[in-house]
Amino acid sequence: DTEVTQTPKHLVMGMTNKKSLKCEQHMGHRAMYWYKQKAKKPPELMFVYSYEKLSINESVPSRFSPECPNSSLLNLHLHALQPEDSALYLCASSQDPERDEQYFGPGTRLTVT
Amino acid sequence: QKEVEQDPGPLSVPEGAIVSLNCTYSNSAFQYFMWYRQYSRKGPELLMYTYSSGNKEDGRFTAQVDKSSKYISLFIRDSQPSDSATYLCAITGSARQLTFGSGTQLTVLP
């Protein structure tokens, strides 16, 4: 089973709202990732969690705040977003940080109004 | 120059054709090579993973790596309309972070 689940599938939020995106995997993977993907572009890495600790933050604005409550869950908290933050947000996991194969979830399509 | 170059297409072929998708890369430290398929409005799906020069086959899909030329390919035999998607190459090195190509949009016409 190589399933990564993400909720919600779609999210519309105003610039003053606070919302959270959720990601879950039950494959026992110890590395989890957040990516942002704009239309007709490849995914861009935002954050990497390795053994539940934040290991990489790709200079992402502070209005995006990741959280890893346990080894199966990954959250992305959103606050005071801008319209240009509208995108598909993808979660991925890999067996461990040393393994290359990453398995992606279906994504959350976020629209900021 | 981008680290990974991929022809964005779009590429349109008739059903049953052999499809060739290609990427070139510039960093000789890259060691691991993947192909992802992404349907519209969905997450990328891992199709193939390889780390050595040569060919790797899985059903109708063949991944080919030529490290000396820094060139990777994905071949799809007997292409089907259900293969219509965007195909992304992804390459990593010792840092284990995926560097994606820009993606090739493929349409297989029935």
Backbone of each chain as ProteinMPNN parsed JSONL, in Angstrom:
{"seq_chain_A": "DTEVTQTPKHLVMGMTNKKSLKCEQHMGHRAMYWYKQKAKKPPELMFVYSYEKLSINESVPSRFSPECPNSSLLNLHLHALQPEDSALYLCASSQDPERDEQYFGPGTRLTVT", "coords_chain_A": {"N_chain_A": [[0.849, -1.184, 0.0], [0.73, 2.079, -1.01], [-0.297, 4.551, -0.138], [-0.991, 7.918, 0.339], [-2.877, 10.178, 2.071], [-4.835, 13.173, 1.79], [-6.436, 15.967, 3.245], [-8.391, 18.984, 3.266], [-9.862, 18.212, -0.014], [-10.386, 20.386, -1.583], [-10.059, 23.866, -0.957], [-11.206, 27.01, -0.114], [-10.262, 30.155, 0.856], [-10.258, 33.264, 2.615], [-8.082, 36.155, 2.754], [-7.689, 36.791, 5.397], [-8.203, 34.598, 6.849], [-7.63, 31.634, 8.932], [-6.463, 28.46, 8.323], [-6.023, 24.858, 8.035], [-4.118, 22.348, 6.405], [-4.179, 18.825, 5.99], [-2.304, 15.792, 6.179], [-1.787, 12.322, 5.792], [-0.176, 9.229, 6.316], [0.179, 5.679, 6.311], [2.288, 3.98, 5.989], [4.482, 3.598, 7.449], [6.491, 5.324, 6.884], [9.281, 7.531, 7.39], [9.997, 9.999, 6.563], [8.583, 13.016, 5.519], [6.967, 15.34, 3.33], [6.184, 18.644, 2.173], [4.928, 20.099, -0.739], [4.488, 22.712, -3.165], [2.488, 23.349, -5.969], [2.114, 25.074, -8.898], [-0.05, 25.81, -11.686], [0.713, 23.948, -14.589], [3.385, 23.705, -13.909], [6.258, 22.147, -12.351], [6.262, 20.384, -9.149], [7.236, 22.292, -6.26], [9.51, 22.154, -3.667], [8.685, 22.67, -0.266], [8.856, 22.088, 2.575], [10.639, 19.703, 4.616], [10.229, 16.936, 6.674], [11.989, 14.942, 8.834], [12.114, 12.018, 10.516], [10.17, 13.093, 12.223], [11.11, 15.602, 12.749], [11.68, 18.931, 11.702], [13.608, 19.291, 8.925], [14.286, 20.587, 6.597], [13.603, 23.757, 5.355], [12.513, 25.496, 2.803], [13.018, 28.361, 2.586], [10.448, 29.375, 3.004], [7.652, 31.578, 3.266], [6.565, 32.896, 6.446], [3.863, 32.756, 6.799], [3.076, 30.262, 6.178], [3.018, 27.405, 8.098], [4.453, 24.536, 9.16], [3.689, 21.362, 10.715], [4.375, 18.425, 12.556], [2.729, 16.164, 14.08], [2.921, 13.445, 14.752], [4.47, 10.361, 13.607], [2.899, 9.633, 11.485], [1.372, 11.72, 10.612], [1.035, 14.914, 9.057], [0.819, 18.355, 9.107], [-0.182, 21.472, 7.61], [-0.272, 24.662, 8.452], [-2.101, 27.562, 7.737], [-2.07, 31.041, 7.322], [-3.137, 34.352, 6.88], [-2.823, 34.429, 4.065], [-1.882, 35.156, 0.636], [-3.333, 36.035, -2.567], [-1.63, 35.007, -4.554], [-0.724, 32.699, -3.423], [-2.422, 30.733, -4.07], [-2.764, 27.466, -5.201], [-1.907, 24.008, -5.938], [-1.418, 21.994, -3.225], [0.793, 19.644, -2.224], [1.4, 16.672, -0.468], [3.965, 14.413, 0.424], [5.637, 11.271, 1.015], [8.451, 9.331, 2.104], [10.308, 6.279, 2.6], [12.508, 6.644, 4.313], [14.688, 9.454, 5.042], [16.846, 8.9, 3.455], [16.025, 7.518, 1.305], [15.007, 7.648, -2.069], [12.598, 7.38, -3.456], [9.63, 8.97, -3.545], [6.307, 9.172, -2.434], [3.334, 10.513, -3.448], [0.488, 12.359, -2.228], [-2.967, 13.088, -3.186], [-3.288, 15.802, -3.17], [-4.237, 19.146, -2.113], [-6.353, 21.502, -3.376], [-5.958, 24.804, -3.264], [-7.535, 27.907, -2.994], [-7.111, 31.3, -2.704], [-8.873, 34.073, -1.796]], "CA_chain_A": [[0.0, 0.0, 0.0], [1.544, 3.286, -1.113], [-1.274, 5.616, -0.145], [-0.903, 9.127, 1.14], [-4.161, 10.861, 1.974], [-4.806, 14.594, 2.124], [-7.722, 16.642, 3.401], [-9.494, 18.714, 2.349], [-9.494, 18.153, -1.425], [-10.469, 21.752, -2.064], [-10.189, 24.841, 0.118], [-11.251, 28.418, -0.501], [-10.109, 30.947, 2.071], [-9.952, 34.673, 2.474], [-6.72, 36.507, 3.161], [-7.588, 36.947, 6.854], [-8.563, 33.324, 7.492], [-6.641, 30.633, 9.331], [-6.914, 27.107, 7.975], [-4.967, 23.859, 8.063], [-4.146, 21.206, 5.504], [-3.746, 17.626, 6.706], [-1.734, 14.711, 5.387], [-1.626, 11.119, 6.607], [0.316, 8.006, 5.666], [0.293, 4.547, 7.228], [3.26, 3.071, 5.406], [5.646, 3.555, 8.32], [7.535, 6.191, 6.345], [9.832, 8.421, 8.399], [10.23, 11.319, 5.966], [7.372, 13.577, 4.915], [7.303, 16.537, 2.572], [5.17, 19.512, 1.584], [5.263, 20.754, -1.996], [3.511, 23.614, -3.769], [2.535, 23.217, -7.421], [1.297, 25.985, -9.686], [-0.521, 25.201, -12.941], [1.681, 23.672, -15.65], [4.738, 23.768, -13.365], [6.533, 21.003, -11.489], [6.173, 20.673, -7.712], [8.339, 22.992, -5.596], [9.647, 21.72, -2.283], [8.523, 23.689, 0.774], [9.375, 21.616, 3.857], [10.93, 18.284, 4.795], [10.308, 16.424, 8.041], [12.767, 13.715, 8.918], [11.902, 11.46, 11.867], [9.277, 14.014, 12.92], [11.757, 16.884, 12.985], [11.834, 19.742, 10.509], [15.001, 19.254, 8.503], [14.492, 21.526, 5.509], [12.605, 24.8, 5.112], [13.035, 26.141, 1.598], [12.775, 29.819, 2.611], [9.009, 29.572, 2.813], [7.158, 32.667, 4.133], [6.072, 32.446, 7.757], [2.408, 32.538, 6.769], [2.954, 28.803, 6.097], [3.639, 26.844, 9.289], [4.257, 23.091, 9.171], [3.669, 20.675, 12.011], [4.362, 16.973, 12.432], [2.33, 15.708, 15.411], [3.476, 12.104, 14.951], [5.154, 9.855, 12.417], [1.95, 9.38, 10.404], [0.599, 12.914, 10.294], [1.732, 16.152, 8.729], [-0.122, 19.461, 8.91], [0.337, 22.744, 7.12], [-1.148, 25.713, 8.945], [-2.107, 28.687, 6.81], [-2.576, 32.262, 7.959], [-2.866, 35.609, 6.175], [-2.264, 34.103, 2.75], [-2.058, 36.078, -0.463], [-3.907, 35.364, -3.743], [-0.604, 34.264, -5.304], [-0.501, 31.413, -2.764], [-3.354, 29.755, -4.649], [-1.986, 26.414, -5.861], [-2.128, 22.641, -5.462], [-0.45, 21.674, -2.179], [1.018, 18.211, -2.254], [2.156, 16.019, 0.587], [4.629, 13.2, -0.03], [6.415, 10.59, 2.037], [9.398, 8.31, 1.662], [10.589, 5.334, 3.682], [13.323, 7.428, 5.219], [15.262, 10.569, 4.273], [17.89, 8.417, 2.559], [15.412, 6.858, 0.152], [14.645, 8.638, -3.074], [11.244, 7.245, -3.968], [8.629, 9.687, -2.776], [4.94, 8.851, -2.81], [2.558, 11.739, -3.293], [-0.941, 12.364, -2.04], [-3.726, 13.687, -4.288], [-3.183, 17.249, -3.118], [-5.326, 20.048, -1.744], [-6.381, 22.664, -4.267], [-6.222, 25.973, -2.434], [-7.814, 29.19, -3.646], [-7.121, 32.409, -1.759], [-9.645, 35.175, -2.386]], "C_chain_A": [[0.89, 1.24, 0.0], [0.635, 4.505, -1.091], [-0.949, 6.716, 0.852], [-2.231, 9.854, 0.959], [-4.02, 12.313, 2.407], [-6.225, 15.113, 2.247], [-7.485, 18.111, 3.715], [-9.007, 18.597, 0.907], [-9.452, 19.56, -2.02], [-10.624, 22.671, -0.861], [-10.191, 26.234, -0.486], [-11.179, 29.224, 0.782], [-9.801, 32.399, 1.742], [-8.584, 34.972, 3.053], [-6.582, 36.659, 4.671], [-7.874, 35.637, 7.591], [-7.356, 32.571, 8.004], [-7.232, 29.266, 9.018], [-5.732, 26.163, 8.068], [-5.203, 22.798, 7.016], [-3.584, 20.003, 6.268], [-3.279, 16.56, 5.728], [-1.519, 13.519, 6.304], [-1.085, 9.987, 5.764], [0.477, 6.922, 6.724], [1.24, 3.503, 6.665], [4.491, 2.928, 6.292], [6.8, 4.409, 7.809], [7.984, 7.199, 7.4], [10.242, 9.771, 7.836], [8.951, 11.774, 5.287], [7.675, 14.975, 4.388], [6.041, 17.335, 2.248], [5.741, 20.15, 0.326], [4.125, 21.699, -2.386], [3.635, 23.47, -5.283], [1.573, 24.199, -8.067], [0.979, 25.298, -11.021], [0.601, 25.113, -13.973], [3.141, 23.847, -15.211], [5.004, 22.513, -12.547], [6.367, 21.372, -10.02], [7.428, 21.376, -7.208], [8.363, 22.581, -4.133], [9.487, 22.904, -1.329], [9.239, 23.256, 2.058], [9.66, 20.123, 3.783], [10.948, 17.987, 6.285], [11.005, 15.071, 7.985], [12.679, 13.202, 10.344], [11.203, 12.482, 12.767], [9.925, 15.349, 13.266], [11.909, 17.629, 11.666], [13.302, 19.778, 10.121], [15.293, 20.244, 7.382], [13.307, 22.476, 5.433], [13.152, 25.617, 3.952], [12.648, 27.613, 1.534], [11.314, 30.144, 2.343], [8.533, 30.695, 3.736], [6.504, 32.122, 5.393], [4.552, 32.289, 7.799], [2.076, 31.058, 6.53], [3.706, 28.215, 7.29], [3.399, 25.341, 9.328], [4.277, 22.544, 10.591], [3.622, 19.183, 11.755], [4.02, 16.391, 13.796], [2.83, 14.301, 15.754], [3.984, 11.582, 13.615], [4.211, 9.627, 11.239], [1.279, 10.645, 9.876], [1.501, 14.107, 9.993], [0.668, 17.208, 8.471], [0.594, 20.647, 8.289], [-0.675, 23.81, 7.517], [-0.959, 26.964, 8.099], [-2.71, 29.907, 7.482], [-2.167, 33.471, 7.131], [-2.237, 35.36, 4.814], [-2.606, 35.183, 1.731], [-2.675, 35.338, -1.661], [-2.874, 34.564, -4.527], [-0.218, 32.946, -4.64], [-1.476, 30.354, -3.252], [-2.568, 28.76, -5.484], [-2.502, 25.06, -5.403], [-1.033, 22.35, -4.442], [-0.397, 20.164, -2.029], [1.823, 17.77, -1.044], [2.786, 14.757, -0.012], [5.337, 12.554, 1.146], [7.399, 9.645, 1.374], [9.797, 7.48, 2.87], [11.477, 5.97, 4.755], [14.011, 8.511, 4.395], [16.334, 10.124, 3.275], [17.331, 7.699, 1.342], [14.857, 7.9, -0.802], [13.192, 8.58, -3.5], [10.265, 7.938, -3.036], [7.245, 9.368, -3.341], [4.06, 10.041, -2.438], [1.096, 11.454, -2.978], [-1.63, 13.053, -3.206], [-3.698, 15.21, -4.286], [-4.429, 17.932, -2.581], [-5.251, 21.244, -2.674], [-6.84, 23.863, -3.468], [-6.449, 27.2, -3.296], [-7.907, 30.254, -2.564], [-7.805, 33.6, -2.42], [-9.394, 36.478, -1.645]], "O_chain_A": [[1.706, 1.427, 0.903], [0.774, 5.398, -1.926], [-0.675, 6.473, 2.028], [-2.658, 10.115, -0.166], [-3.205, 12.646, 3.268], [-7.105, 14.753, 1.465], [-6.494, 18.455, 4.359], [-7.835, 18.864, 0.639], [-8.597, 19.878, -2.846], [-11.245, 22.302, 0.135], [-9.307, 26.596, -1.262], [-11.963, 28.993, 1.702], [-9.173, 32.712, 0.731], [-7.999, 34.148, 3.756], [-5.462, 36.655, 5.182], [-7.793, 35.581, 8.818], [-6.223, 32.814, 7.59], [-8.36, 28.959, 9.403], [-4.584, 26.595, 8.167], [-6.338, 22.395, 6.764], [-2.659, 20.128, 7.07], [-3.786, 16.442, 4.613], [-1.116, 13.68, 7.456], [-1.496, 9.808, 4.617], [0.855, 7.191, 7.864], [1.033, 2.301, 6.834], [5.436, 2.224, 5.937], [7.942, 4.248, 8.24], [7.179, 7.667, 8.205], [10.782, 10.605, 8.564], [8.313, 11.007, 4.566], [8.52, 15.692, 4.923], [4.964, 16.765, 2.072], [6.86, 20.664, 0.313], [2.972, 21.513, -1.997], [4.741, 23.469, -5.823], [0.368, 24.162, -7.816], [1.645, 24.344, -11.425], [1.337, 26.073, -14.199], [4.019, 24.104, -16.035], [4.057, 21.873, -12.091], [6.336, 22.555, -9.682], [8.537, 21.097, -7.665], [7.345, 22.654, -3.444], [10.055, 23.977, -1.535], [10.111, 23.962, 2.562], [9.038, 19.382, 3.022], [11.595, 18.689, 7.063], [10.654, 14.192, 7.198], [13.12, 13.874, 11.277], [11.596, 12.699, 13.913], [9.343, 16.144, 14.004], [12.229, 17.032, 10.638], [14.143, 20.239, 10.892], [16.43, 20.691, 7.233], [12.152, 22.049, 5.446], [14.135, 26.342, 4.101], [12.034, 28.065, 0.567], [10.983, 31.048, 1.576], [8.97, 30.76, 4.885], [5.958, 31.019, 5.396], [4.02, 31.735, 8.761], [0.922, 30.653, 6.666], [4.891, 28.49, 7.475], [2.262, 24.906, 9.51], [4.797, 23.16, 11.521], [2.923, 18.72, 10.854], [4.92, 16.144, 14.598], [3.126, 14.008, 16.912], [3.93, 12.286, 12.607], [4.668, 9.445, 10.11], [0.682, 10.628, 8.799], [2.567, 14.28, 10.584], [-0.271, 16.982, 7.708], [1.808, 20.806, 8.422], [-1.787, 23.857, 6.991], [0.16, 27.371, 7.787], [-3.748, 29.811, 8.138], [-1.01, 33.605, 6.731], [-1.247, 35.993, 4.449], [-3.496, 36.006, 1.942], [-2.544, 34.118, -1.749], [-3.215, 33.536, -5.112], [0.531, 32.159, -5.218], [-1.358, 29.188, -2.876], [-1.801, 29.146, -6.366], [-3.417, 24.974, -4.583], [0.152, 22.45, -4.76], [-1.398, 19.505, -1.747], [2.797, 18.414, -0.653], [2.183, 14.112, -0.869], [5.606, 13.208, 2.154], [7.207, 9.217, 0.236], [9.647, 7.911, 4.013], [11.217, 5.84, 5.951], [13.926, 8.491, 3.167], [16.688, 10.87, 2.362], [18.083, 7.313, 0.447], [14.302, 8.913, -0.377], [12.607, 9.6, -3.864], [10.095, 7.539, -1.884], [7.047, 9.305, -4.554], [4.041, 10.504, -1.298], [0.539, 10.443, -3.405], [-0.965, 13.55, -4.115], [-4.044, 15.84, -5.285], [-5.524, 17.371, -2.593], [-4.225, 21.919, -2.757], [-7.993, 23.925, -3.041], [-5.671, 27.499, -4.203], [-8.686, 30.125, -1.62], [-7.372, 34.076, -3.47], [-9.96, 37.511, -2.004]]}, "seq_chain_B": "QKEVEQDPGPLSVPEGAIVSLNCTYSNSAFQYFMWYRQYSRKGPELLMYTYSSGNKEDGRFTAQVDKSSKYISLFIRDSQPSDSATYLCAITGSARQLTFGSGTQLTVLP", "coords_chain_B": {"N_chain_B": [[21.098, 28.027, -17.094], [18.878, 25.338, -16.598], [18.916, 22.759, -14.082], [17.705, 20.37, -14.737], [16.389, 19.549, -17.794], [13.461, 19.389, -19.71], [11.429, 18.616, -22.417], [8.534, 20.424, -22.804], [6.41, 19.759, -24.421], [3.172, 20.342, -25.92], [2.652, 16.791, -26.513], [1.257, 14.739, -28.885], [-0.134, 11.685, -29.777], [-1.173, 8.836, -31.771], [-3.307, 6.186, -30.617], [-1.718, 3.198, -29.57], [0.796, 3.852, -30.464], [4.39, 4.125, -30.025], [5.77, 5.89, -27.409], [8.159, 8.353, -26.673], [9.772, 9.903, -24.102], [11.812, 12.444, -22.764], [14.626, 13.58, -20.809], [17.259, 15.817, -19.976], [20.18, 16.351, -17.997], [22.359, 18.364, -15.968], [24.107, 18.086, -13.847], [26.601, 16.058, -12.815], [26.659, 14.757, -10.44], [24.191, 13.805, -9.884], [22.348, 10.872, -9.222], [20.16, 9.222, -9.039], [17.126, 8.286, -10.528], [13.905, 9.089, -11.544], [10.577, 8.614, -12.818], [7.523, 10.226, -12.945], [3.972, 10.136, -13.216], [1.364, 12.344, -13.827], [-1.929, 12.939, -13.562], [-4.475, 15.244, -14.619], [-5.119, 17.653, -12.176], [-4.458, 15.946, -10.09], [-2.286, 14.195, -7.734], [1.261, 13.551, -8.316], [2.255, 10.337, -9.544], [4.373, 7.71, -8.796], [6.157, 6.121, -11.295], [8.487, 4.83, -12.314], [11.705, 3.915, -11.103], [15.164, 4.224, -11.027], [18.706, 3.671, -10.786], [20.975, 3.146, -12.157], [22.946, 3.14, -15.151], [21.478, 2.134, -18.243], [18.726, -0.04, -19.09], [15.434, -0.296, -17.667], [12.63, -2.228, -17.234], [9.07, -2.24, -16.999], [6.247, -3.68, -17.451], [4.458, -2.023, -19.915], [6.188, 0.061, -19.866], [9.436, 1.471, -20.177], [12.336, 2.513, -18.671], [15.178, 4.388, -19.394], [18.579, 5.054, -18.886], [21.352, 7.067, -19.478], [24.211, 7.748, -18.271], [26.619, 8.766, -19.11], [25.992, 10.54, -21.104], [24.277, 12.106, -19.767], [21.468, 11.788, -19.871], [18.114, 10.855, -19.853], [15.385, 8.627, -20.462], [11.944, 7.798, -21.017], [10.063, 5.224, -22.237], [6.994, 4.397, -23.679], [5.171, 1.72, -24.579], [2.708, 0.561, -26.967], [0.744, 2.628, -26.551], [-2.003, 4.012, -24.698], [-5.22, 5.65, -24.487], [-5.643, 6.15, -21.788], [-3.14, 6.708, -20.89], [-2.764, 9.343, -21.217], [-1.537, 12.202, -19.855], [0.514, 14.275, -17.707], [3.967, 13.877, -17.742], [6.6, 13.64, -15.548], [10.041, 13.942, -15.117], [12.303, 13.148, -12.502], [15.069, 13.782, -10.511], [17.689, 12.888, -8.286], [20.401, 13.593, -6.039], [23.068, 13.202, -3.72], [21.933, 14.764, -1.766], [19.365, 13.998, -1.703], [17.064, 15.366, -2.496], [14.346, 15.91, -4.624], [14.807, 16.946, -7.931], [12.901, 18.301, -10.299], [11.98, 17.863, -13.743], [10.364, 20.028, -16.139], [8.079, 18.814, -16.992], [6.21, 16.862, -19.36], [3.452, 17.163, -21.384], [1.275, 14.728, -22.397], [-0.88, 13.452, -24.862], [-2.873, 10.813, -25.839], [-4.454, 9.781, -28.604], [-7.585, 8.279, -29.308]], "CA_chain_B": [[20.703, 26.681, -17.523], [18.233, 24.563, -15.558], [19.611, 21.517, -13.773], [17.023, 19.31, -15.474], [15.632, 20.077, -18.927], [12.489, 18.439, -20.253], [10.588, 19.22, -23.439], [7.19, 20.495, -22.223], [5.367, 19.344, -25.348], [2.457, 19.066, -25.76], [2.914, 15.697, -27.414], [0.009, 14.067, -29.218], [0.16, 10.493, -30.564], [-2.33, 7.943, -31.915], [-3.336, 4.989, -29.773], [-0.871, 2.126, -30.055], [2.129, 4.353, -30.818], [5.449, 4.118, -29.013], [6.041, 7.258, -26.963], [9.48, 8.576, -26.098], [9.85, 11.121, -23.292], [13.236, 12.594, -22.488], [15.162, 14.65, -19.969], [18.706, 15.922, -19.852], [20.561, 16.993, -16.752], [23.694, 18.96, -16.087], [24.934, 17.803, -12.678], [27.04, 14.657, -12.856], [26.463, 14.155, -9.112], [22.874, 13.165, -9.836], [22.575, 9.431, -9.269], [18.92, 8.456, -8.932], [16.275, 8.812, -11.59], [12.517, 8.654, -11.418], [9.528, 9.145, -13.674], [6.205, 10.342, -12.332], [2.844, 10.452, -14.081], [0.416, 13.187, -13.111], [-3.177, 13.247, -14.24], [-4.928, 16.601, -14.337], [-5.666, 17.924, -10.848], [-4.14, 14.857, -9.172], [-0.895, 14.172, -7.325], [2.149, 12.714, -9.131], [2.298, 8.9, -9.235], [5.675, 7.168, -9.155], [6.083, 5.067, -12.31], [9.737, 4.104, -12.477], [12.849, 4.386, -10.316], [16.379, 3.515, -11.382], [19.919, 4.381, -10.377], [22.13, 2.744, -12.946], [22.81, 3.273, -16.6], [20.872, 0.959, -18.858], [17.264, -0.068, -19.209], [14.605, -0.985, -16.675], [11.326, -2.42, -17.854], [7.943, -2.585, -16.138], [5.069, -3.718, -18.311], [4.606, -1.254, -21.162], [7.095, 1.184, -19.616], [10.868, 1.225, -20.084], [13.157, 3.673, -18.322], [16.541, 4.255, -19.904], [19.491, 6.055, -18.333], [22.694, 7.135, -20.055], [24.91, 8.707, -17.402], [27.723, 9.409, -19.838], [25.405, 11.649, -21.868], [23.365, 12.817, -18.858], [20.23, 11.733, -20.655], [17.218, 9.789, -19.434], [14.2, 8.495, -21.311], [10.857, 6.889, -20.672], [9.35, 4.74, -23.415], [5.693, 3.775, -23.441], [4.759, 0.91, -25.74], [1.267, 0.338, -27.121], [0.146, 3.7, -25.738], [-3.446, 3.974, -24.538], [-5.774, 6.96, -24.077], [-5.489, 6.313, -20.342], [-1.777, 7.207, -20.621], [-2.775, 10.809, -21.38], [-1.183, 12.796, -18.559], [1.81, 14.955, -17.722], [5.032, 13.012, -17.25], [7.666, 14.416, -14.922], [11.237, 13.254, -14.664], [12.792, 13.668, -11.223], [16.433, 13.293, -10.321], [18.267, 13.278, -7.0], [21.802, 13.27, -5.755], [23.318, 12.835, -2.328], [21.05, 15.557, -0.899], [18.082, 13.297, -1.675], [15.924, 16.222, -2.825], [13.962, 15.733, -6.016], [14.833, 18.051, -8.888], [11.96, 17.897, -11.337], [11.875, 18.513, -15.035], [9.169, 20.879, -16.237], [6.928, 17.98, -17.327], [5.749, 16.777, -20.751], [2.025, 16.834, -21.469], [1.046, 13.703, -23.427], [-2.245, 13.074, -25.21], [-2.967, 9.649, -26.718], [-5.742, 9.904, -29.274], [-8.169, 6.968, -29.645]], "C_chain_B": [[20.069, 25.935, -16.351], [19.016, 23.289, -15.32], [19.017, 20.34, -14.528], [16.171, 19.951, -16.562], [14.711, 18.99, -19.468], [11.625, 19.187, -21.25], [9.154, 19.238, -22.932], [6.082, 19.987, -23.138], [4.464, 20.525, -25.679], [2.779, 18.072, -26.863], [1.606, 14.939, -27.63], [0.329, 12.9, -30.139], [-1.108, 9.679, -30.745], [-2.197, 6.743, -30.987], [-2.493, 3.888, -30.411], [0.537, 2.555, -30.409], [3.108, 4.113, -29.676], [5.789, 5.578, -28.69], [7.43, 7.312, -26.345], [9.488, 9.922, -25.382], [11.276, 11.241, -22.772], [13.542, 13.747, -21.542], [16.683, 14.638, -20.081], [19.016, 16.63, -18.545], [22.01, 17.418, -16.825], [24.636, 18.535, -14.969], [25.329, 16.334, -12.654], [26.923, 13.983, -11.499], [25.091, 13.505, -8.974], [23.044, 11.665, -10.066], [21.301, 8.615, -9.398], [17.86, 9.113, -9.796], [14.877, 8.225, -11.484], [11.651, 9.278, -12.502], [8.212, 9.101, -12.915], [5.18, 10.639, -13.426], [1.851, 11.258, -13.255], [-0.794, 13.456, -13.995], [-3.631, 14.632, -13.791], [-5.57, 16.693, -12.957], [-5.46, 16.784, -9.847], [-2.677, 14.978, -8.741], [-0.049, 13.309, -8.246], [2.181, 11.268, -8.609], [3.643, 8.365, -9.696], [5.512, 6.001, -10.118], [7.33, 4.192, -12.295], [10.826, 4.743, -11.613], [14.067, 3.567, -10.734], [17.594, 4.336, -10.98], [21.143, 3.99, -11.19], [21.88, 3.006, -14.418], [22.246, 1.982, -17.172], [19.36, 1.085, -18.855], [16.626, -0.789, -18.034], [13.191, -1.042, -17.223], [10.273, -2.779, -16.809], [6.69, -2.515, -16.995], [5.314, -2.982, -19.612], [5.629, -0.119, -21.036], [8.549, 0.705, -19.54], [11.567, 2.531, -19.753], [14.578, 3.4, -18.774], [17.389, 5.394, -19.351], [20.833, 5.945, -19.041], [23.452, 8.194, -19.266], [26.031, 9.423, -18.142], [27.227, 10.612, -20.628], [24.497, 12.516, -21.007], [21.98, 12.933, -19.503], [19.397, 10.574, -20.142], [15.974, 9.808, -20.296], [13.183, 7.583, -20.652], [10.155, 6.524, -21.968], [8.043, 4.083, -22.962], [5.305, 3.04, -24.703], [3.249, 0.773, -25.763], [0.489, 1.37, -26.288], [-1.385, 3.661, -25.81], [-3.969, 5.368, -24.183], [-5.63, 7.226, -22.584], [-4.076, 6.752, -19.944], [-1.695, 8.723, -20.757], [-2.617, 11.474, -20.014], [0.055, 13.647, -18.771], [2.833, 14.035, -17.076], [6.194, 13.877, -16.781], [8.866, 13.518, -14.659], [11.679, 13.918, -13.354], [14.126, 12.991, -10.927], [16.93, 13.747, -8.954], [19.746, 12.935, -6.966], [21.934, 12.914, -4.293], [22.422, 13.601, -1.367], [19.659, 14.958, -0.799], [16.881, 14.217, -1.852], [15.629, 16.084, -4.306], [14.132, 17.033, -6.792], [14.006, 17.599, -10.07], [12.281, 18.573, -12.657], [10.557, 19.275, -15.076], [7.914, 20.079, -16.582], [6.602, 18.023, -18.806], [4.293, 16.349, -20.746], [1.801, 15.91, -22.66], [-0.45, 13.485, -23.618], [-2.18, 11.9, -26.17], [-4.377, 9.631, -27.296], [-6.306, 8.529, -29.632], [-8.366, 6.822, -31.15]], "O_chain_B": [[20.628, 25.893, -15.255], [19.694, 22.786, -16.216], [19.735, 19.418, -14.916], [15.327, 20.802, -16.277], [15.113, 17.843, -19.659], [11.141, 20.28, -20.956], [8.596, 18.178, -22.651], [4.947, 19.802, -22.699], [4.962, 21.65, -25.717], [3.129, 18.444, -27.983], [0.936, 14.549, -26.674], [0.984, 13.082, -31.165], [-2.038, 9.814, -29.949], [-1.089, 6.346, -30.625], [-2.543, 3.669, -31.622], [1.397, 1.703, -30.634], [2.717, 3.925, -28.524], [6.058, 6.383, -29.582], [7.822, 6.424, -25.588], [9.237, 10.959, -25.996], [11.88, 10.242, -22.381], [12.821, 14.743, -21.484], [17.303, 13.59, -20.256], [18.209, 17.414, -18.046], [22.788, 16.907, -17.631], [25.854, 18.618, -15.132], [24.475, 15.463, -12.489], [27.07, 12.765, -11.404], [24.861, 12.734, -8.043], [23.769, 11.234, -10.962], [21.339, 7.457, -9.815], [17.711, 10.335, -9.8], [14.702, 7.014, -11.35], [11.967, 10.344, -13.03], [7.84, 8.086, -12.327], [5.479, 11.3, -14.421], [1.535, 10.896, -12.121], [-0.696, 14.11, -15.033], [-3.232, 15.126, -12.737], [-6.454, 15.906, -12.617], [-6.202, 16.67, -8.87], [-1.92, 15.764, -9.31], [-0.583, 12.415, -8.902], [2.14, 11.021, -7.404], [4.019, 8.542, -10.855], [4.831, 5.021, -9.817], [7.239, 2.964, -12.266], [10.852, 5.959, -11.423], [13.997, 2.339, -10.786], [17.511, 5.558, -10.851], [22.243, 4.472, -10.918], [20.736, 3.083, -14.865], [22.499, 0.89, -16.663], [18.8, 2.161, -18.647], [17.176, -1.742, -17.482], [12.627, -0.025, -17.627], [10.543, -3.52, -15.863], [6.141, -1.44, -17.236], [6.267, -3.282, -20.332], [5.897, 0.582, -22.011], [8.851, -0.319, -18.928], [11.416, 3.528, -20.459], [15.112, 2.311, -18.56], [16.97, 6.551, -19.349], [21.381, 4.852, -19.184], [23.35, 9.386, -19.552], [26.352, 10.568, -17.826], [27.955, 11.589, -20.801], [24.003, 13.546, -21.465], [21.421, 14.019, -19.651], [19.889, 9.454, -20.007], [15.557, 10.853, -20.795], [13.52, 6.719, -19.842], [9.705, 7.398, -22.71], [8.007, 3.323, -21.995], [5.13, 3.642, -25.762], [2.587, 0.857, -24.728], [-0.32, 1.011, -25.432], [-1.971, 3.324, -26.839], [-3.226, 6.181, -23.632], [-5.509, 8.375, -22.158], [-3.842, 7.126, -18.794], [-0.665, 9.319, -20.444], [-3.463, 11.321, -19.134], [0.581, 13.73, -19.88], [2.599, 13.482, -16.001], [6.7, 14.725, -17.515], [8.73, 12.457, -14.05], [11.449, 15.109, -13.142], [14.273, 11.778, -11.078], [16.63, 14.858, -8.516], [20.254, 12.122, -7.737], [21.002, 12.379, -3.694], [22.174, 13.132, -0.256], [18.865, 15.341, 0.06], [15.784, 13.883, -1.405], [16.532, 16.132, -5.14], [13.662, 18.088, -6.366], [14.353, 16.641, -10.759], [12.782, 19.697, -12.695], [9.74, 19.178, -14.161], [6.803, 20.599, -16.478], [6.699, 19.073, -19.442], [3.937, 15.314, -20.183], [2.104, 16.27, -23.797], [-1.195, 13.349, -22.647], [-1.51, 11.975, -27.2], [-5.361, 9.485, -26.571], [-5.594, 7.699, -30.196], [-8.845, 5.786, -31.612]]}, "name": "protein", "num_of_chains": 2, "seq": "DTEVTQTPKHLVMGMTNKKSLKCEQHMGHRAMYWYKQKAKKPPELMFVYSYEKLSINESVPSRFSPECPNSSLLNLHLHALQPEDSALYLCASSQDPERDEQYFGPGTRLTVTQKEVEQDPGPLSVPEGAIVSLNCTYSNSAFQYFMWYRQYSRKGPELLMYTYSSGNKEDGRFTAQVDKSSKYISLFIRDSQPSDSATYLCAITGSARQLTFGSGTQLTVLP"}
